[in-house]
């Protein structure tokens, strides 16, 4: 048995695995498989896992503006706008205005974005 080298071979491998899974589902679970079938299923499953692990993950789109970066950090840390404002030590309305593009950040907010959220100062300066 060889590892799949492309999507087509992977699908064929998964079809073979499905046959064993259907047999196990129809029978007494995996104890309904013969030892040879169980061994082959384990080998096929390992080949499938190796193929899946080799697939690169979809790249994450990097924020292109300071607003996108703030929203990304809020998502990353699972913060609501109110919580983000508290951590930045600014009123919630000011953060809302920053996010809507109605207000620019000041030096103090820029420092807090860096110290509390690790946003690169060069990124902040470039997009402020």
PEKA-V675352 format. One line per field, one symbol per residue. ss: DSSP state (H for helix, E for strand, C for the rest). psi: psi as a letter, one per 40 degrees, with the letter a starting at -180 (. if undefined). burial: 1 if it has 24 or more other ideal C-beta (glycine too) atoms within 12 Angstrom, else 0. A space follows every 50 residues. Layout:
ss = ???
psi = ???
burial = ???
//
This chain:
ss = CCCCCCHHHHHHHHHHHHHHHHHHHHCCHHHHCCHHHHHHHHHHHHHHHH HHHHCCCCCCCCCCCHHHHHHHHHHHCCCCHHHHHHHHCCCHHHHHHHHC CCCCCCHHHHHHHHHHHCCCHHHHHHHC
psi = hiiieiddddddddddddddddddddbfaeeeiidddddddddddddddd dddehiihihhiieidddddddddddefiidddddddefiidddddddde eeiiiiddddddddddefhhdddddde.
burial = 00010000010010011001000000000000100000001001001100 10000000000000011011111100000010011001010000100110 0000100011011100101000110011
//
